[in-house]
């Protein structure tokens, strides 16, 4: 595993904290409304009172990027949490259930893994309809099979390990065995993978919004902003470039932090 | 030698068929899961079909039979290549997909070639070299995998189409219209490939055969390109599935950004209009593409690497 310089990891950690703050309390960063239109000042370039410019309705781009953090990050976080939880439950069920349950679940995962993640998400949206909540479900569904696979493999390793055999020998009841010994040891790597997956989920959320299937305008959301900014690219690049930069910044930071966690975890378990 | 090869091949083809069957089942389940009258769902929200057309759909899908009968009927139709009809676009799903396949195949192939070229170049240039170079390489790889493709497309449009005016803003008429979309689709793929290749190359360069080749008087670059690269490419086979997926899924976004016609644009249109026969046709198409490509790659590896035939 390559090492990222410590300073870069710390910087990325700080960015994650700032983004989380913006999501929880956008008022800390800007007092300008992200929704109020001001047609007189439409499509003003960055500078002066609006340091990231204004969009086609004269709304402040900086304020919209700050307020957009809540929707983009929370939907991504929700999707990854649902995906990891469902993946863990299904993976453990497959590993410990064995036999028919294992075969059925894993063949189902095979089928889902044969489809591009975006295609699964789009199929779910075609069934449920567009919207923020459905976007979250759609992305979660598209990520579940991968996590279920990983947890199953992890749980199989844990189940065959000496300490579980010892616990079985001691006559521990099955639920206690799963809760105390199998779960904690199979979950560690999963949490680390979830951090890296969070980045993927943020891109997927903004992608669906960009396609017009997620958050509805005028709500500030990074992907939605990119989509409407795309139409004014010839005259006002800033309306599309800055929200996209926010997504990239968020994903880079989450990825760097996630990889560092991963490296630390691998070292601990292999040592 | 031939027997285990055939057995391995048969095993993989059967597995591929099972996945396709599963995808068909999934698509069928999706239709069943939507609440409401199936005829209305197949027709989509925006049509005013006559009772005659509705009766025709009922017969076509065998909707008066029990669910299992419907599913078998549906499979029978799929086996003859009948994907049903898009009532919103008033055409057969097979024809709609056939019309749009060309531009997307062109885009995906161009992106694949670009991604391989970029990642091989980057890996050969930076694997096992000075720290500074490696930092640059892992820096661009991180950026490439972390940037949303639609944003990269918008940046490229802003610089090369609106400011420098080198390439057209949208369309798919000629080669110059293919450059920016292909590059957009290629970059995230190239980021991942380059990471895998570079790590593989570094491992291969540490092997004794690399030292031997170098001792025979080959230049550093020749050792990399001729000997080490082949070993570094082996783990790439596990990425085939991911690769086809990201090219197909990415096409939806890239075709939207650049206003290109193709499967991606058709998919978005189908999902937005809730055109279920078309959505299901496209889901089956992407499963088929995945299964065909990964089975071909698997078979190729059976021929190339005898160690894989034992299983």
Interface residues (C-beta under 8 A of the other chain):
Chain A: X2 X4 X107 X108 X110 X111 X112 X113 X114 X115 X116 X117 X118 X119 X122 X123 X125 X126 X127 X129 X130 X199 X203 X206 X207 X210 X211 X212 X213 X223 X226 X229 X230 X233 X234 X237 X240 X241 X244 X245 X247 X248 X251 X252 X255 X256
Chain B: X18 X19 X22 X23 X25 X26 X27 X30 X33 X34 X134 X138 X142 X143 X145 X146 X147 X148 X149 X150 X151 X154 X155 X157 X158 X162 X169 X241 X244 X245 X246 X248 X249 X250 X252 X253 X256 X257 X267 X268 X270 X271 X272 X274 X276 X279 X282 X283 X286 X287 X290 X291
